[in-house]
Amino acid sequence: MATPRTIVIADIHGCCRTFRQLIFNVVRMGKSDTLYLLGDMIDWGPDSKGVIETILELQASGYDVRPIRGNHEHLLLLSIYIPTNENMANWLDSGGAQTLKSFGVTNPEELGKHVIYLFDMPLYRMTDSHIFVHAGFDFTLDDPLSIIEGEDAMVWKRDGDVNNEKLGGRVLVSGHTPLPLPIIHRSLSCTHIRLDNGCIFGDALPKMGNLVALELESGVLHIQQNIERPYR
């Protein structure tokens, strides 16, 4: 019987072929494993619909997949629930147009059940040893885990600061800010692990353009080069 693993992937950004190659052929995820997805599953890439439907397919088949909302899911939800011209433009200009194209619709309200699924995603998840969030936390708050006060930091923060005491001694694991592979590797031994290698940029930047998956228990970092064309 396979030893259960905790696997973490960040910022898929509509790169469905790359995501499926990583989980099925590189990581070879099993039903005893737990997969955390750190948000930004949609936008920019060619197949956001495929990414969401792959996640739903895995969950329906008995795989333990635990997604978290990122700033791109947040922008989409704002465009629907606070439908101002500004909110719509912000999302469309941030890769939302590619998401609509992948679903074959022209209005985000036509995404139907997928919107409800994204809305129901939590902003963070945690275990006894780790806390998973898309971007970060506002450590100036008495309670950085407060959804009411801390939501903005959870989906947008980029400075990388961490106060592990306020996280109950847990290691912070995040995505959101694209970083070169050497920096990601160095973070694996720190109290803030960062896993966004800018998959959506493809081979345009050195040491970038990969979707990575971390096995928390072993510290193994699986690397899958982006195989989408075009990237964005």
N, C-alpha and C positions, 0 to 999 in steps of 0.2 A: 504494500500500500504506500502510495506516494506521501512524502512528508509535506504537510500544508505549508504554503508560502504566502507571504504578504507582498503583493506586487503593486507598484505605484507608477502611473503614467500621467504626464501633464501635457496640456495644450496640443491636442490632436488637430484642431482647426480644419475639420472637413477632409482630412487626408485619410479616407477610408481604406484604400488599398494598403497603404503603409501601416495603418493600425492593425488590420487583419493579418498582414504578414508578420508583424511583431508578436501579436498574442498567440496566433495559431502555429506559426512555423519557427519562431525564434524562442520565445518564452515557453511555448507549448503549455499554455494554461490548462489546469485541470479543475475539476469540480471541488476538490479539496482546498484550492487556493482562494484567496481573497484579493480582488482587484480594486484599488482605489484610483479614480480618475479625477484629476485636480482641476476640472473646469476648462472652459474654452474648447469644447468639443466641436463647436460650430464656427462658421464664418471663414472667409478667405479661400479655403481650399475648395476643390471641385465637387465634393460629395458629403456635405453635412448630413443630408438625409440618410445616407448609407451608414455614417458613424452612429447616429442615434438608433437606427434600426438594428445595427449590429449589437449595440448595448442591450436593447430590448430583447433581441433574439437570445443573447447569452443568459439574461435573467430568466426568461421564459423556459430555458432549457436546464435551469437548476444551477447555473454558475453564480457565485457570490460576487456581484459587481456593485460597487458603491460610488456613484458619481457625486460630484460637488459642483455647485454653480460657480462659473467664472464671470469676468466682466462682459464677455460677449453674450452669454446667456442673459446677463443682467440688462444689457443694452436692448436686446430683443424684447424682453419682458416690458421694459419701460416704453418701447414703441407701441406696445399693445395696450397696456393698462394706464399709461399716461400719454395718450396719443396726440402729442403736439408735433408740429412740423419739425421742430428742433430735435426732438427725440427720434423721430423717424429718420431724419437726415443723418444724425450721429450714428445710428445703427447701420444704415445703408452704406455710409462712407467707411465703415469699419469692417467691411466684408459681408455685411448682411445681404447685399445684392446677389452674391454668389450662393448664399444659403437659399434665398427664394428660388433661384434658378434650379438648384438641385432638387427642390420639392416640386418644381413645375407650377408655381403660383406667383402671383404678383403682389399679394398683401399678406403680412405676417399673421393676420387673423385667420387666414385660410390654412394655417398649419395644424389646427384642430387639436387632437389628443397629444400631439408632440409639445404644444405650448404648456398644457397642464403638467406633463411629465417634467419639463424644465422648471416650471414654477415650484413643483414639489421637492426639488433638489435642495438639500441643506447647504448652508454657506461654509460649514466646516464639519469634520468628523474627527473623533479621537478614540484612542485606545489608552491603556494604562501607560504606555511608553512613548507614543507619538501623537501629534495633532496634525491633521491634514487640512490645508486651506489653499485657495487659488493663489492669493497674493501675499497677505500678511495680516498682522494685527496692530491696532493702535495701542501701544504700551503706555501712552500717557493717560489712558483710562484706568480707573480703579478696577474695572472688569473688562479687559480687552475682548472677552468672549461675548459681550452683550451685543445681540443682533441689532437692537434699537440704536445704540450709539456707535457701534463698531462696524456696521455693514460696509461702509465706504472703503475702509482699509482692507477688509476681507477680499474685495474684488479688484482694488486698484493699487494698493501700496507697493512700492518698488524699492524702498531703501535697504531692505534686507535686515533691518534691526530686529533683534529678538531678545526678550526677557524671559528666559525659561522658568524663572521662579514664578512669574505670573501665569505660566502655563502648567503649573504643578510639576515642574521638573521634566516635562515632556520635550522631546525633540520635535521641532517644527519642520514640516515637509511642505514645500510650495512649488508653484510653477510661475507663470505670468511674465517674468522678465527673461528674455532669451539670453543665454550665456554660453560661451564656448565650452567644449568638452573638458579641457583641463580644469576650469573653474568648477564645473559640476563634479568632477572626480574629487577635487579637494574638499568640496562641501560634504561629501559622504561621511567624513570623520568629524564633522562639526555639529553644533547644536541647531543648525539651520541647514537642512538639505534642500538643494534647489535643482529642479529637474527639467526646466524648459531649455532645449537646445535649438529652438527656432526651427522646428521641422518645416514650417510653412515657407521658409526662405530657400529651401532646396540647396543647391550647390553654389548659391550666389555669394556666400560668405565663408571664409576659412574656419574650419573646426565647428561649423554650424550645419543646420539642415537635416538633423536626425531626430527621430522619435525614440526616446529612451525609456526603458522600463527598469526600475530598481527592485531587486529582491531584498526586502529589508533585513531578513534574518541573516543572509549570507553576505550582504553588501555587494552582490554581483550586479553590475550595470550592463543590461543588454542594449545594444545599439542597432537601430534599423535606419538605414539611409532612406530619405524620402523617395518614393517610387512613383509619385503622381506627376503628371504633365498636363497642363501647366501647373506650377506650384501655386501661384496666386495672380 
